[in-house]
Every structure is written in C-alpha cells, then in structure tokens.
Amino acid sequence: MSTAPGGKNHFLNKEESFMYDREQRFKMEDTMNAGRLEYTENGVLNMAQRRCDVVRISQSSAVLALMTQYSLPKQFYLDIPDARITKVGCVLMRVNANNTIDVRFLRILTPKEMNRIFVFSTHPNHRDRTLDVRAW
C-alpha cells in the first residue's frame, strides 16, 4: 500500500484515523481541581511530579493548566488527589500558548469518577453537587 512506515499512505495511519473517527465524543465540562502529573525524566527510573490544575474535563480528555512552562513527555500519568483518582494514563495532544495543554486519556473515566471530580471541584457550576457515600 505504501513504501515506508513513516510514509503518508501507510495502512497504519489510515487505521488509526478510522479508530478516532468512530470513537464517540464526550462533552467537556468546566471544573477546577488540583492535579498532579507524574512521568519519568529522560528515561530514568525515578518519577518526576509537577502540579497542575484540571480546567476542563470529559470522560476521555482534559485541559490542564500548568503553573510554569516545562517540557512534558508524550505520555504521563494524571492524579486527582482530592477525588482519589490515581494513575490515569494520558497522551499529550496539544500545547497551547496560555500555559494549558490538551490531553487524551488512555481509558474512559467512569461516571462515578466524574461525579467525584465534580464534587471536589471548586468551580461554581459544581457547588450543589453532593457525594453519594454508598457509591464509594
């Protein structure tokens, strides 16, 4: 079909595009949660951690605000400590000019996890959310 794996018409590029075109889109909602990024630096075994704020989130992606500019790897973990959500695998999709990044999750967040995120959010839209203790 194509010449080299890096070639524009390679069959894997078509398959990957097809997969994302078929995936359902989840609605992004404004939120304000403290987050933590964890990743390995330069392929070394120790994990680096950086603070961030979760500004918008859906079940499959998020927009994160970074305090300072620093280089991130393509893949890392996101923790949302308040909501007790740890080690959500992320792929860096885009770095924006206003110190925010767009990330895509490697797994879909459950409605229960989304509810916990919104309960612990300091955003005014989620002020009336309550936590169902039986759901924990």
N, C-alpha and C positions, 0 to 999 in steps of 0.2 A: 504494500500500500504506500509506503514511504521509504525514504532512503535511510536516515539516521534516527535514533530515538529522540534526538533533540529537534528533529525536523518538524515543520509546521503541520504536515498532513499525517503525522504518526497516529496509528489507531488508538493509542492510549489517551492522547489528547482529546479525541472525539468521545471516548467512553467517559472520561472524567467530566466533560462538559455535559454530556447526556445525563449523568447522575445528578449533577447540581440543578439542572433544568427541571428534573422530575421531583426534586425534594420540595416538600411543602414549606411555605414561608410562614414564620411566626411573627406576630405583631410585637414591635418594640415598645416598651413602656418606660417612662421616666422613673428613675429611682435615685437614691443616694445612699450607698452602702460603702463601708470601708472594705477594701480588698487587699490581697497580698499576692504578688507574682513570685513564683519560685521557678528557678531554672539553673542549669549547670553552666558555669562560665568557662569558655574556651575548651569544652570537652573534658574538663577536670571533674573529679568525683564530687567535690563539695558543692552544695546548693547555695546559690545567691538568692536573696529575698529583697523585694522592693515593694514599697507601699503604693497603692493606687486607690482611686475611687471608682465605683461602678456607677456610671451616669445614666445609661440606658441598658435595658436587658430584654432578651426574649428567651424562649426555650432553647434556641440554637445558636445565639450570638449575643455580643455585648459591645458597648462602647465604654472604654476605660479612660479615665483622666489620670495622667501621670504628674507627679509633683515637679520633677525636673526631667530634662532630656537625657536619655541614655540609650545605648543600643541594646535592643532586645533580640534574642534568637527567634527563629521562625516558630518554634514550638515551646510551650511552657505550661505551667500549672497555675490555676487561679484558685485561691482560697477566699471564702467569705466567712470570716471567723464568727461574726455576730449570729449568723444564721446556721452556724455549724455545718457549713458545706466546704469540703476539702478536696483538693486534688482533682479539679475539673480540668481535663486536658484542653488546651487551646492552640489554635493556629493563628498567627498574626496575618491579618488580611490587608490592612492599610494603616499607614501612619499619617495622621492629619497634622496640619500646621499649628493648631491650637493646643498642642500637647495632649491630644487624645489619640487613641488607637482603636481600630475596629478589629475584633477577634471573633473567631468562629469556634464553637465548642466541638469537641470530638465525640460527645454524647449529648443526647437531648435531656435537658433538665426536666424532672417530673413536676406536675402541678403542685405537689406537696412542697417540693424545694422552692418553687417560685413563690408560693404563699409565704414560706418562712422568710425569704428575701424581702418581700414587701412588708411583712410585719415588723422587721427590724430596720426598715428604711426610714431615713429622716426626711424624706420628700413629703411635701404637704398632701400630695394625691393619696398617700397611703396612711394618713393619720388615723383613719377609722378602722383599719384592719386589726383583727384580733387573732390570736393564736389558739388553735384547737389543740388542747393539751393531749387529748386522746390520739391525735394523729402523729404525735412524736413517737 
